[in-house]
Amino acid sequence: MISSQGGLYLDFRLIIPIPIWASDPPNDLRGLKPLIDAIKQPGAGYIEHLSMVFVGPDPANVISDDTKRVCKQLVATYLSMARFANSDDIDEISLEDL
């Protein structure tokens, strides 16, 4: 199921697409606020796994591990869910995995 707030939810897995532009440092991900607010609502569904897919304008560009780490930390902070408080608990998947 695709969330109207920008995530993909299926079989207790939430996948959040994260836009990364090659030369920019990670933004503060304020665009995720509607999705995160929806997750925190009663009846939103149980999340067993959280994954992020990093999307940029050119698939050939490599996204640095540091950029990915910063984005994962921001998402973990914004979610404020004990299960995903540590950014290491957030998986990374590629577009091909979808």
Backbone as JSON, one array per atom type, in Angstrom:
{
  "sequence": "MISSQGGLYLDFRLIIPIPIWASDPPNDLRGLKPLIDAIKQPGAGYIEHLSMVFVGPDPANVISDDTKRVCKQLVATYLSMARFANSDDIDEISLEDL",
  "N": [[0.84, -1.16, 0.0], [0.54, 2.23, -0.76], [1.27, 5.1, 0.98], [-0.52, 8.12, 1.41], [1.0, 10.08, 2.4], [3.57, 9.72, 1.55], [5.1, 7.39, 2.01], [5.79, 3.84, 1.7], [3.94, 1.06, 2.64], [3.85, -2.23, 3.6], [3.17, -5.48, 4.61], [3.94, -5.07, 7.33], [6.19, -3.53, 7.01], [7.68, -0.43, 6.63], [8.61, 1.71, 4.1], [10.59, 4.37, 3.36], [11.08, 6.82, 1.02], [13.95, 8.73, 0.39], [14.98, 11.79, -0.67], [17.98, 12.62, -2.25], [20.29, 14.89, -3.25], [23.02, 15.15, -5.36], [25.24, 17.05, -4.86], [24.49, 18.41, -2.64], [24.45, 18.86, 0.93], [22.88, 16.64, 3.34], [19.47, 17.44, 3.72], [17.19, 18.78, 6.21], [15.06, 17.13, 6.23], [12.41, 17.93, 6.59], [10.2, 17.56, 5.0], [9.21, 15.09, 5.57], [7.47, 15.3, 7.65], [4.53, 15.15, 7.43], [4.23, 12.36, 6.92], [5.45, 11.2, 9.18], [3.84, 12.26, 11.2], [1.44, 10.95, 10.52], [2.14, 8.29, 11.02], [2.25, 8.27, 13.76], [-0.37, 8.36, 14.56], [-3.24, 6.87, 16.14], [-4.1, 3.56, 15.2], [-2.62, 3.48, 12.9], [-1.1, 1.36, 12.08], [1.11, -1.38, 12.66], [4.61, -1.22, 12.77], [7.14, -3.21, 11.87], [9.53, -3.38, 10.53], [11.72, -0.92, 9.3], [12.65, 0.8, 6.5], [14.8, 2.61, 4.31], [14.96, 4.19, 1.18], [17.26, 5.6, -0.87], [17.09, 8.24, -3.07], [18.15, 9.84, -5.94], [18.86, 12.39, -8.46], [20.4, 11.25, -10.45], [20.96, 7.99, -11.03], [23.49, 6.89, -11.3], [25.2, 8.29, -9.69], [27.0, 8.01, -6.69], [25.91, 7.74, -3.42], [27.16, 9.01, -0.49], [28.29, 7.14, 2.37], [28.32, 8.58, 4.71], [26.41, 10.6, 4.28], [24.12, 9.0, 4.09], [24.1, 7.95, 6.68], [23.67, 10.27, 8.24], [21.1, 10.98, 7.34], [19.63, 8.73, 8.18], [19.92, 9.02, 10.95], [18.52, 11.42, 11.35], [15.9, 10.63, 10.62], [15.44, 8.65, 12.56], [15.47, 10.25, 14.86], [13.3, 12.01, 14.34], [11.16, 10.19, 14.24], [10.98, 9.19, 16.82], [10.51, 6.66, 18.04], [10.89, 3.91, 20.11], [11.68, 1.44, 19.06], [13.07, 2.1, 16.75], [15.03, 3.87, 17.54], [17.74, 3.89, 17.31], [19.83, 4.55, 14.66], [21.0, 2.43, 13.36], [19.1, 0.49, 13.34], [17.54, 0.93, 11.2], [16.96, -0.07, 7.99], [18.59, -0.11, 4.76], [17.5, 0.0, 1.47], [17.49, -0.65, -2.07], [16.24, 0.86, -5.1], [15.85, -1.18, -6.9], [15.19, -3.28, -5.28], [12.58, -2.91, -4.7]],
  "CA": [[0.0, 0.0, 0.0], [1.27, 3.5, -0.79], [0.69, 6.1, 1.86], [-0.71, 9.43, 0.79], [2.0, 10.97, 2.98], [4.85, 9.55, 0.9], [5.81, 6.15, 2.31], [5.24, 2.58, 1.23], [3.72, 0.19, 3.79], [3.41, -3.55, 3.19], [3.62, -6.57, 5.47], [4.56, -4.5, 8.53], [7.42, -2.82, 6.64], [7.52, 0.92, 6.1], [9.73, 2.14, 3.27], [10.56, 5.83, 3.2], [12.02, 7.33, 0.02], [14.69, 9.91, 0.85], [15.63, 12.47, -1.81], [19.37, 13.04, -2.04], [20.83, 15.56, -4.43], [24.44, 14.8, -5.37], [26.22, 17.97, -4.29], [23.95, 19.05, -1.44], [24.48, 18.09, 2.17], [21.53, 16.2, 3.66], [18.59, 18.48, 4.27], [16.68, 18.39, 7.52], [13.98, 16.18, 5.99], [11.12, 18.45, 7.06], [9.15, 17.05, 4.13], [8.7, 13.84, 6.13], [6.58, 15.57, 8.78], [3.19, 14.54, 7.28], [4.33, 10.91, 7.06], [5.74, 10.88, 10.58], [2.61, 12.56, 11.96], [0.48, 9.89, 10.23], [2.6, 7.07, 11.69], [2.01, 8.4, 15.2], [-1.8, 8.34, 14.82], [-3.79, 5.56, 16.51], [-4.61, 2.77, 14.09], [-1.79, 3.65, 11.71], [-0.5, 0.08, 11.7], [2.33, -1.76, 13.36], [5.8, -1.21, 11.93], [8.14, -4.16, 12.34], [10.78, -3.06, 9.85], [11.76, 0.4, 8.69], [13.68, 0.86, 5.48], [14.92, 3.85, 3.56], [15.53, 4.07, -0.16], [17.84, 6.89, -1.21], [16.77, 8.53, -4.46], [18.79, 11.05, -6.44], [18.53, 12.69, -9.84], [21.18, 10.41, -11.35], [21.24, 6.73, -10.34], [24.91, 6.56, -11.39], [25.92, 8.96, -8.6], [27.09, 7.25, -5.45], [25.56, 8.52, -2.23], [28.16, 8.66, 0.51], [27.82, 6.48, 3.6], [28.11, 9.62, 5.72], [25.12, 11.21, 3.98], [23.1, 8.01, 4.47], [24.09, 7.87, 8.15], [23.03, 11.48, 8.75], [19.67, 10.88, 7.05], [19.06, 7.72, 9.08], [19.85, 9.61, 12.29], [17.42, 12.38, 11.35], [14.64, 9.88, 10.63], [15.31, 8.04, 13.89], [15.13, 11.33, 15.79], [11.94, 12.49, 14.06], [10.17, 9.17, 14.57], [10.94, 9.03, 18.28], [9.96, 5.35, 18.39], [11.95, 3.14, 20.77], [12.13, 0.36, 18.19], [13.96, 2.65, 15.73], [15.76, 4.99, 18.14], [19.1, 3.78, 16.83], [19.81, 4.58, 13.2], [21.41, 1.12, 12.86], [17.9, -0.34, 13.23], [16.86, 1.31, 9.97], [17.6, -0.72, 6.84], [18.67, 0.6, 3.48], [17.22, -0.84, 0.32], [17.65, 0.07, -3.33], [15.04, 0.88, -5.93], [15.71, -2.49, -7.53], [14.6, -4.18, -4.29], [11.14, -2.67, -4.62]],
  "C": [[0.9, 1.24, 0.0], [0.54, 4.49, 0.09], [0.54, 7.42, 1.12], [0.3, 10.45, 1.33], [3.41, 10.7, 2.44], [5.63, 8.3, 1.22], [5.12, 4.96, 1.68], [5.11, 1.67, 2.45], [3.16, -1.14, 3.28], [4.01, -4.58, 4.13], [4.44, -6.07, 6.66], [5.9, -3.82, 8.26], [7.05, -1.46, 6.08], [8.79, 1.28, 5.34], [9.56, 3.63, 3.02], [11.56, 6.22, 2.12], [12.65, 8.64, 0.52], [15.37, 10.56, -0.35], [17.02, 12.96, -1.42], [19.86, 13.67, -3.34], [22.34, 15.55, -4.31], [25.35, 15.77, -4.63], [25.74, 18.61, -2.99], [24.21, 18.2, -0.2], [23.05, 17.64, 2.48], [20.7, 17.35, 4.2], [18.02, 18.0, 5.6], [15.46, 17.5, 7.42], [12.63, 16.63, 6.55], [9.95, 17.95, 6.23], [8.54, 15.74, 4.64], [7.68, 14.06, 7.24], [5.18, 14.99, 8.59], [3.2, 13.02, 7.45], [4.54, 10.52, 8.51], [4.54, 11.18, 11.47], [1.57, 11.45, 11.75], [0.85, 8.59, 10.93], [2.23, 7.1, 13.17], [0.52, 8.38, 15.56], [-2.26, 6.95, 15.23], [-4.36, 4.85, 15.28], [-3.78, 2.86, 12.82], [-1.18, 2.34, 11.23], [0.82, -0.14, 12.41], [3.49, -1.78, 12.37], [6.84, -2.12, 12.56], [9.52, -3.85, 11.77], [10.65, -1.67, 9.23], [12.94, 0.43, 7.73], [13.66, 2.23, 4.81], [15.5, 3.52, 2.19], [15.98, 5.48, -0.55], [17.69, 7.12, -2.71], [17.42, 9.86, -4.85], [18.45, 11.26, -7.9], [19.27, 11.81, -10.85], [21.54, 9.12, -10.62], [22.71, 6.32, -10.37], [25.72, 7.22, -10.28], [25.86, 8.12, -7.34], [26.78, 8.19, -4.29], [26.49, 8.06, -1.11], [27.52, 8.0, 1.74], [27.54, 7.51, 4.69], [26.76, 10.3, 5.51], [23.99, 10.27, 4.39], [22.97, 7.94, 5.99], [23.37, 9.07, 8.76], [21.52, 11.42, 8.53], [18.98, 9.86, 7.96], [18.92, 8.27, 10.5], [18.71, 10.62, 12.38], [16.07, 11.68, 11.41], [14.41, 9.25, 11.99], [14.9, 9.08, 14.93], [13.7, 11.8, 15.6], [10.88, 11.47, 14.45], [9.93, 9.04, 16.07], [10.18, 7.77, 18.7], [11.11, 4.52, 18.96], [12.53, 2.07, 19.84], [13.15, 0.84, 17.15], [14.75, 3.85, 16.25], [17.21, 5.02, 17.66], [19.07, 3.72, 15.31], [20.27, 3.24, 12.59], [20.23, 0.16, 12.71], [17.08, -0.03, 11.99], [17.64, 0.73, 8.8], [17.69, 0.23, 5.66], [18.35, -0.39, 2.39], [17.41, 0.01, -0.94], [16.34, 0.03, -4.1], [14.79, -0.47, -6.58], [15.05, -3.5, -6.6], [13.08, -4.03, -4.2], [10.51, -3.43, -5.73]]
}
